[in-house]
Amino acid sequence: MSLTNPYGDVELDDPRAMRALAHPVRLAILSRLQRHGPSTASRLSPDVGATPSVASWHLRHLATFGLVRDAEVEADGRERWWTAAGRGFRFVAPDDPGDEEGNAAYRALAEQMFLAADDLPRRWLADVEPTLPPRWRKLSGLSNTRVVLGAAELAEVERAIEEVLAPYVRRDPDTAPRGSRSVRLMRYVMPENERR
């Protein structure tokens, strides 16, 4: 696995690692650790819909693939603290269309990612957007843009977006300007079938 991309995300290219993460509880555990920092199985348990022992098992499974690791926190030694290996992760479909294992793992993880994100916009619109100050409400929202691109052009667009965002993604949150908020940027890149 690599952390060499612009965001410092963990890159998954092993189908076994993708399959490991393609489980709702493991995906929820990793997401929670990435967002809120180090935690224990007991503390994660209520938020991920698993008992502490099941959450512990899932954490150990994620550690097998380098997605989580032991956290360096002061503790009394009675509980094991875990942290995410990176602020985010990324994965891509295999280059080889005949790679059945890789393609199945990619699709399983992609499906879980879409399912996990499915309700986020509705919950945000109902629970968060009405409470935002006017300045933040004006900056929020969504766009739905369709553009015709070649594969190389789409790769360039993705690279340019990452280049713009990378300094903010990698910045220590404690150094952000006063009044900063956590902002979720959801970007679906969904090429359509060939034009006819």
Summary of the structure (lengths in Angstrom):
residues: 196
radius of gyration: 18.5
end to end distance: 39.0
largest distance: 64.6
contacts: 453
relative contact order: 0.14
helix: 52%
strand: 8%
